[in-house]
């Protein structure tokens, strides 16, 4: 059976879709950027969101269409590690751009913390299959509070 793309139908499925890490990331990086430097910071946050959420989502969707993984949750360990490697590279690229181009330090630090958390999740995934959605939600909630 082919995996469904886009928002699912039931209320529970929609809530789950809305609470995915990519959505948390978009909201929090734009929010941290805006908090750090107003409208300009929100723009920096959008750049960070592109590398931390948009590109990884496009990569995952591409993998689904090509049959490399079954759905957006990427349940099998080996493909999950491929996805985590891509996300790590994408976030690292965004972090380098933020640092080089002079983004607010708070946002740059937030993205660095995001990169570190993805690396930890990838390391854990080598041994155990964990809920990346729960881990990312907990990390982002905590990081947004301390930021």
Beta strands, then each sheet from edge to edge (+ up, - down):
end
